[in-house]
Every structure is written in C-alpha cells, then in structure tokens.
Amino acid sequence: MSKVGSFPVGRVLQLAVHPMDFEEFLMATGEDQALNYLNTIPLPKFTYPKLLSLFHEYARIGGMPEVVKTYIQNGNSHVGLQDILF
C-alpha cells in the first residue's frame, strides 16, 4: 500500500480528454465555410491561404478543449492562454 499515491475519497469519474482535431477546431471557432471547403475535393486554390492561416492558428494554440474555449471567449486572442498551457 505504501506504493499507492493519494487518491480522492468518494466517487471518482475519470475522463480521458484528447485534443480537438483541425475540423473540430474549425467548428468550435465558427469557421463553417472553411470547413465546407476543407471537405471539397479538389480543394479550390483560393481557399489555401485562409485554411493555411487557420491551421497555423490551430497549431499555435494546440487543440486542448479548455485552451480553445478560452481562445474563443477572448475573441480569438492569445491573452491568458499561457496560464492554461503551463
């Protein structure tokens, strides 16, 4: 028993939280038109700059749900995200 770490008393619900994928990020940020174009084959050339910009933003903030939620609440600003990430 000495090897067992501390554990809360009572009911415990453990959830595995995974990062959002790029499509989920687009849905969460309201970029429905970009999402529609992303699923278009072949991808229209005029959509590359916008989709690449959105992907870079997704890569910068990561896809963890709380970070994305704060990002949206802050008006797509990076302010306060560092406190959540670290």
Summary of the structure (lengths in Angstrom):
residues: 86
radius of gyration: 18.0
end to end distance: 31.7
largest distance: 62.0
contacts: 175
relative contact order: 0.14
helix: 52%
strand: 0%
